[in-house]
Each structure stands twice: as structure tokens, then as C-alpha cells.
Amino acid sequence: MERSLVLSIVILALINIFDSVSNSVVGPSLIFYVTEMGGTKEQYGLIMSISFLVGMVMMPVYGAWVDSNGNRYHAPYAACFCLGLLGSVVYVLAVVCPRGTVGVAMIFMGRLITGMGVAGRTLAYSYVATAVPFDQQRTTLTIMSMTRTFGMLLGPLLNLLVARVDSELILSRHLGWRVPVNPNNAPGLIVAASEVALLVATYFFLVDPPSSSGKSGTRRGSGPPVRAGLGDIWNAATHFDLALPMANMFVVMFSVAIPPVASHAFGWEPFAISNVLALQAVVLFIGMVASMWFSMKSATDISLITFGNFAFVVGGAATYLLWRTDGSTAQFILPILIVSLSYPFIGPANRSKFTKAVHNRPELENAHGIMQSLFNQGFMLGGFISPNFTAAYMLRSSENIEESGSPYELTLWTWIIPISSILMIIGLLYEEFAIGKNELGWMNVDEKVIGESQPGEMSHLLPVNKRRSSIVSIEQSLSRQFEVDRRYSVEANGICNPFETSEEVKFRNQLIKDKNEWDKLSSSPEES
């Protein structure tokens, strides 16, 4: 790997560290800031989720920007850092606004603008996909994931420093413009400083990869490839094998409930909360490594997803039963660790299951990019709904807890976590045995084998009765945007999951072999 590329990867790792540190400082203190400005738990949930909603809009913008400017990253990165800086300034200044609607709206606007910049951080996946050799991409992404986790570990230290802040910014002595700085809005200053540092670092040290322009093989035969229409995509998406992985994206994650519950039940400040979030990040990474190990040991997608959902049943039930005002710290942390360890078992396997289902449908042969984008949009929509739902329906207000006399920190709506996971498990078993998918191999099914001597459109590299992937589908499945959507759709609390299931590795190798076959066919002389 060239020295300039290594330096660029260091810059990407630095972006991850700064982002992670910023989130580990803002996240624990946000509920206190919203409360200070007269906000509600529902408004807190909306502010926490806004980055996902903005990401659905801005991610394609950054992707199109890179595609249109010859795979150059300086300008898009500069834009996302400038938006992050502007959003942070707005976030800090919210403290000078009147309490109530105006103050909370300023916090919301600050996080919204910052989210527009954060959406550009997915450019790292794009950069790795286009600049790093394929056999080194997993190592690169693993380093990025580890640096993200390392940034979370630095969070408690910064929160300890921020907790002692009690000062003011003097914007103009003559006009008397002063901005109070306290532990609630001081994280905005940390984010602003990190955006400036990253802007300078990327400008001087990030090296653009080679232009993405390239030559693809041409398809034998006359006429353009047939592309799937919206009707085909809708009809396919409503089929069980595609709808089930999409539905699994909406199993509720309750991380947004950690700060308010910790504050009410134990009186914790942001420093103590960030310790739990740092531990959660470590457990998430351990879960990623464990799921990868089981997958490499030939664990099937259905096994990994079922285990993950079963752990969600246990963790979700424990969340309701153990999160009590009279509970211990161990009771509070245990459900967090169970869910954090299990989520990585679901993400990549669920993505693998969806990708295979798309490739097994001939009507979607030339719509693989659209379907992967749809899957990623489902992930972001789930990320937007989850914090809102958790804050509005699962969290109990301190007033409600005190008036009712019930010690439970969460409402009965919390049972939607184990119930939805049980439904996912039932759906997987239905598909496996009732529909007869037989991924586990427990059913006796006669299989046909395609002869290796069969040339042309049929490929012995693919499953039974599966045509060789078309040039369009291969180009889409190996494209920059496809890789960005694929990687982002399995992030966990902002931590990149660098690992792939064994099925995904086999499938990608199969695509590359098919591409090479097409290249040989297109380069062979037409006349004997």
C-alpha cells in the first residue's frame, strides 16, 4: 500500500475518532440540555433521531457529488465539516434563547445541520471501496471500526472535563454579547473544534483515489439490457423472502433510553453515562468479531439471525423487568450488554439474506443497486423511528413514576422489543420449513446440478437454475454506491461492522468470476 494511501487511511481513522468522541460527549448530555431548555422526552427523542432522517436525504447527495466530480473527496468532505461546524455553533448558542419552544428548536436546528454534515462521513466507505485494494478492505474497515470504539473510550475522560465547565464566551464586550458555557452546551464547542481540525487535516493530507472512470465489458447480443421497473421492484419487495429482512431492520433499539433512565434511576451525570456507552461500544465490537468467527465456521444466515433475535427477546424482556427505580447498577447494565452483543449477529447476516433473495429473482436482475439502496433506506428509517418511539412510548416521565408508585422505568410498550423479535424468529422458521427454503439442510430435497461444460449464459458458478449475472447487475453489485449502502446498513451505534458472512464472501467471489467470464466473452474475436 502506498505511503500516501496509508496517510489517507490515517485521516479517515482520525475522522472516526473525532466523530466518536463528539458523539460520546453530546449523547449523554443531550437529555440534560433539552430539559434545561424546557423540552420534553418526546422532543429529546426527535432530536436524537434527526440525523437518520437527514441522512436519508443527504447521503445520496454526497454520493452523487463524488460520482460527478471524478471521485474527488476534498470538496464533499469540506462541505460536511463546514456544516458540522455551523450546526455546533447553533447548538451552543441555543442556551441564550428563551426556554421552551425557541430554545428546544435551536437545539433541534443545531443537530439537524450537524446531521447534514455527519451524513458525509459515509464517504469513508466510498473512499475505501475505490482506493483500497479489495483484499485489504476488510483490514482497513476493521481498523476504522477499532478507532471508532477507541473514540468511545475517550468519551468518559472528556465528559469528566466538561462536567467542571462553568464559564462564558465573550463575543463582544462593547455590546455585552456573552454566551454561558456549561456542561450541557460545552460539548458543542468540542464538536466545533473537531470539525475545524478535520477540515485542515483532510485538506492537507487526504489524497484523492484514481478517477472512477473505467471500461466495462460489453454484453453479447443486441439491444440494451432490460431494466426492472417500479412495478417489478414493488412486486418483488412484497414477497416474503425480501420483506422479512426489511422488517428485521425495524426491531427497536433502546439506546436512546439509556441517559434519561440512568439519570432518573441512579442520578447519574453525563460522565457516568458515557462510561456505560463506552462499555457498550466495546461489547458491540466483541459481538462483531464473534459473529464473524461463527460465520467463518459455516454458521448459516438463519442461525445467526435467529440467535440475534433470541438474544433480543432475552435482552428486551430484561430491560423492562430490571430497569427499576429500586434496581442495582448491574440490573441496569446487563440488558444493554445482552442487546449490544447480539445485534452484530443480525446485521450482516440479515444483509446477506436480503442480497441473496434479490439475486434469486430474475425480475430484479438489473435493479440490484436500487434494492440495496432500498435496504439501506430501511435501516435509516428504522433508525429514525426507533428513538422517537422509544422516547414517546417506552420512556416514563419522572412525574408518572412518582405518581403511580410503580418502580418500572419503562412502559409496557417495551415488550414490543421481545415480541417483534419472536415474530422475526417465527417468520424465519416459516420460511425455512413451511416454504421449504431449507437453508439449514434439515429437509431432504432433491437437487439438480448444472454441468460444467454448459457454456454461454448459464454459469456453473451460480446456484441451480441461476443464470450468470448480467453485466448490469455485476456493475451495480461491485459499484461504489452499492458498497456504501451495504456497509452503512449494518452500522451499530455509528460503529462500522467490517465483517462479512461466509455466504457474502462466496457470493462476491462468484460475482467477480462471472465478471471475468463476461470480460473473456467480450474480448474474444467475433469471427473465427
N, C-alpha and C positions, 0 to 999 in steps of 0.2 A: 504494500500500500504506500503510495507516495506521501512525502512529508507534508505537502500542502493539504492533502485529503485528511491525513491524521489530525492536523491542526484544525481543520473544519469540523471534524467529529468532536474534537475537544470543545469547540464553540457550541455545538449542539448539546453536548453534555452540560456545559455551563448554563445554557438556556433552561435545561431541565432542572438543574439545581436551584437556580434563581426562582423559577416558576413554583417549584415545590415548596421552597422556603416561604415564598409570598403566600401561597395557599394555606400553609400550616400556621401562619400568623393571622391572616384575615379570617379563616374559617372558625376558629374557636372564639374569636372576639365579636363576630358579626351579630350574634343574638343580643349581646350586651349593648352594642351600638344602636341597633334597631329599637331596643327597649328604652335606651336613654333618650332617643328622639321621639318617643311616644308611639312606636309602632306595635303591631300585633304579631302573634305567632304565624298567622296566615301571610302577612306581609314579609315576614322573615323567610318563609318557605318560597315565596315568589322570587325574592331577591337571590336566594341560593340557587334557584333553578334557571335563572335568566340566561346564564352562559350557554346552556344547552340549546335554548330557543334561538339565540343569536347565532350559535354555531351552525344550525341548520341552514341559515341564510348566508353566512359569511364564508364557510368552508368552500363551497363551490366558487365563490368569487376569487379567493386566493388561488384555488386550483386553476381556474381559467386564466388568471393573471400570469402564472408561471408558464402555462401552455402557450400563451400568446407572445411572450417576450423571449422565447428561445431558451427556456429552462434556466433563467437567471433569478436569483433569490434575494439580492440586496434590497431592491425596491419594496417587494412584498414584506420582507422582514422589517424594514424601516417603518413601513406603514403600521404594522401590528404593534411595534414598540411605541410609536408615537400615540396610537390610540390608547395603549395601556397607560402611558404617562398622563394623557388628558383625563382618562377615567379615574386614575388615582387622585389627581388634583381635585376633581369634583367630589370624590369620596371624602377626602379630608375636609373640604370646605362645607360639607353638609352640617357640621357641628355649629356653624354660625347661623343656620337657618332656624326659623321658628319651629318649635316642637309640634309634632303632628304630621299632617299630610305633606307639607312642604319639605320638612326635614327628611322624612322617610323617602319621599320622591327623589330627593337629591342623592341619597344613598343608592336608590334603585338606578338612577341615571349613571352614577359612577360605576356601578358594577356592570351595567349594560354596555357602556362604552369600553370598559376593560375587557368584557367578554368578546367584543368585536375584535380586539387585538389578540386575545387568547386563542381564538379560532385559527389564527395564522400559525400557531405553534405546530399544527399538524403538518406544516411544510417540512418538518424534520423527517416524517415518514416518506414524503415525496423525495427529499434530498437523498436519503439512504437508498431508496429504490432506483434512483437514476445515477448515483455517483459511486456507490459501493458495489464491488463485485458480489454476485449472488451468494457465493459460498462463504462470504464474510458478513452477510447482512444479519444473520441471527446473532453473531458475536457482537456486532455493533449495537443492535437493538437491546441486547442483554445489558451492555454497558450503560445505555441510556436509561434502562429500567432501574438498574442499581443506583445510578446517580439521582434518579427521582426519589428513590427510597432514602438515600443519604440526605437529600434535602429535607425530607420529612423529619429525619432525626435531628436536624439542626433547629427545627421549629421550636422545641421547648426552650432552648437557650435564648433565642430571640424573644420569645414570649416572656421569659424571666426579665430581660432588659426592658421590654416595652411596659411591663407591669409597673415600673417605677417612674414612668414618664409623667410629668405634670408641669407643663411649660406652655409657651405660646410662641407662635410665629408672628413677627412684626413685619407686616407688608409695607406699611407707611407710618412713620412716627408723626409726620405732619398732619395726615388725615385721620390718624388714630385707628388704622386698619390693623387689627390683631386677630389671629386665629388661635383659639385654645387647642392645645395638643394634649390628649390624654390617652390612656391605654386602649381606648376604643377606636380612635381615628388615626393614631400613630402608625398602625400597620400600613395605611395608605401611603405614608411617606417612605416606608421601606420598599413598597412596590414601585413607587415612582423612581427611587434611586436605582433599583434593579433594572428598570426599563432603560434608563439613561446609560447604565453600564453595558447592557446588552446591545444597545444601539451602536455604541462606539466599538465594541468588540466585533460585532458582525461586519461593520463597515471596513475595518482594517484587516481582519483575519479570515473571514469566511470566503472560500474560493468557490466560484460557481462551477458546477459539473459541466461536462461537454453538452453541447446542444442536443436536445432530444430528437432532432430530426434524423430520420433513418429510413432505410429502404426495406420494404416488406416484400415477401414473395407474392406473386400474382397467382390467382386461382385459375386452375384449368377449367375450361368450359366457357360458354358465352353468357353474357348478361350479368348484371350486378347481383350481389348476394341478397337473398330475401331477408328483410328485417322484420322483427316482431313488432306488431302494432300495440297500442294501448289495450285493445280488447284482448289480445293474446296474453299480455302481461297480467291483466286483471283476472282472466280466467285461470291462469296458472297459479297466481298468488292465492287464490281461494281454495286450492287443493290442499289436502291435509299435510302432505309432506313438506310444503313450503309455509303453510300457515302456522304449523306447530313451532318451528324455530323462531318465527317472528313473534309469536305470543310469548315465548320464553323470555324475550327481551323486556317484558313489562312486569316481571316478578319484582316486587317492590324492594328497594334497598333503603334502609332506615338510617343511614349515616347522618342525615340532616338532624335527626333527633338527639344525637349524642351530646352536643353542647347544652341545649336547654335542659335536658334531663339531668345531666351532671351538675349543672348549676343549681337546679331546684332540690334535687335529692341529697346532694353532698356539699352544696355551697362552693363548688369548685370555681376557680378563676381560669382564664384562658391558658395559663401556664400548665395547670394540672390536666386540662382537657387536651392540650397539644401532646402531652405525654402519651395519652391513650391513642390519639391519632397516629403518633409515630410508631407505637407498637402495632397498630392496625396495618400500617404500611409494610412493616417487616413481615407480618403474618401473610399478607397478600402475596408478597414475593415468594415466601416459602411455599404457598399454595400453587403459585405458578410453576415452580421447579418440580413440585410433587406431581402435578397433573401432567407435566411434560414427561416425567420418568415413567408414569403408568402408561402413557400413550405409546412411548417407545417400546414398552413391554407388551405391545399389541392390545392394550385395552381399547375396546370399541367406543365409538362416539356415544352410543346409547348407554353404555356402562358409566362413562364419565358424567354425562348429563344427569343420569338417574342418581348417582352418588351426590352430585352437587345439589340437586333439588331435595334429596332426602335430608342432607345437612341443613338446607334452608328450612325444612319442616321443623327440625330439632331447634335450630337457632331462632327461628321466628316464634315458636311456642315459648322458648326460654326467655325471649325478650319481654313478652307480656307478663309471664309468671314471675320473673326475677327482678324486673325493674320496678322496685317498690321504694317508697319513701323510708321504710324501715330496713331496707336491704343493705348488704355489705358491698364493698368495692369489688370483691371477687364476683358477686352476683351481677354487677353491672358490666364487668369486662368480659365475662365468659361468653354471652351471646354474640358480642362483637367479634370475638376471635373465631367462633364457630362459623359465622357467616363469611368472614373475611377469608378464612382458609378454604371454604368450599366454592366461593364464586369463581375462581380461576378454573375449576373443573368444568364449569358450564360454558364459559365464553368461547374458547377456541373450538371445543367440540360442537357447540351449537352452530358456530360459523361454518365448520366443516360439513355438518349435516345439511345446512342450507345450500352451500355451494354444490354439493353432490346432487341435491334434489333439482337445482337449476340445470345442471349439465345433463341430467337424465330426462329432460323434457325437450323434445325436438323443436317445439314451437318457440322455445326461448334460446335457440342456438345462437342467434346474433343479438341477444339482449342481456348478456352476462354482466356487462358493465352497469346497465340500468338496474338490474336486480341486486347487484352488490351495493349500489348506491341506495337502493330502497331499504336494504337490510341495515345499512349504517344510519339512515334517517330514522328507522325504527328504534335503533339504540339511543339516538339523541332525543327522540320524542319520549321514550321511556325515562330518560334522564331528566327531562323537563317535568314530566307528570309526577314522578316519584317524590321529589322534595315538596311539591305543592300538596300532594295527597297526604304525605306524612305530617306536615305542619298543620294542615286544616282539619284532618280527621283522626289521626293517630295520637297526636300530642294532646295532653290535657293541660289546661291552664292551671297555674298555681291556685287561683281562686276556686276553681272547680274541685280540685283535690282537697282543699281545706274545708270547703262547704259540705262535700259529700261524705267525708270521713273514710273514703276508700283509699288504700295505700298505693294503688297501682298508678304508675306514671303515664301509662298509655291507655287508650280506649280499646273497646272490643274490636274496633276496625283493624287492630294489629293482627288479628287472626287471618286477615287476608293474605299475609305472607305464607304461613304454612298451608293454607287452603289452596292458594294458587299453585304452590309447588306440588301439592298432592295431585292436582288436576294435570299438571305437566307430566308427572310420572304415569298417571292413568293413560294420558294421550300417547306416551312413548310405548307403553305395553300394548295398547290397542293397535298402534301402527306395526309393532313387531310381530304380534301373534294373530290378531283379527284380520288385518290387511295382508299379513304374510311377508313382511319385509325381511325377516329372518337375518338380521344383522349379527345376532349372537350365534347363529348357526345351530340352534337347538331343534330346528324343524328339518325333516327330511324333504329336500326339494331337489328334483332332477335338474341338472344344469347342462346347458349346451356350451360347447367350446368352438370358437371360430378358428378355422385352420390358419396357420401362419403363412401359408402360401397365397392366401387371398390378397391380391394387390388392389391398388386404387383407393376408392372412397372408404372401404371398410378397413379398420385398423385392428390388428390383433393385440395392440397395446391397451385397448379400451375394453370395458366390460361387455358382456354378452349382448349382441344386437345393438351395440352403440357405434354409430358412425364416427369416423375420425372427426375430431373437432374442426370446424371451419376456420379459415384464416381470420375471419372477423372475430369469432369467439376467442381464438387464441390471442389475437392482438389486444382484445379487451381484457382478458384474464391476466395478461402479463404487462398491462399498462400501468403508468404512474398513478392515475386516479384510482384504479381498482385496488392497488396496493395500499393507498392512503385509507380508502374506505374500509378495507379488510382489517388493517391494523387498528384503526381508531375504534372500530365496532366492538373490540374486546378489551378496551382500557378499563382499569378498575381504580376508581378514585384518582384518575389522572395518571396512573402508573401504566406505562406501556407493557403489554404482555408480549414478550419477544418470541414465545414458543408456538410451535405448530403441532397439530396432532400427526400421528404417523400416516393417517389417511390423507391429510393435506400435503404432506411431503411426497407421497406416492403420486397423488393427483397432479401436483405441479411438475414432477419429473415426467409424467405421462404427457402433459401439455407440451413440454419442451421437446420430447421425442416426436410428437405429432408435428410440431413446427418444423423440426429438421426434415421430416419426411416430405412436408409440403415444399420446403426450400429445394430439396433434391428434385422433386417433380417439376417445379417451376424453372429450374436451371437446366434441366435435361433438354437436348435438342429436339425440336418438333419433328424433324424429318430424320429418317434412319440413314 
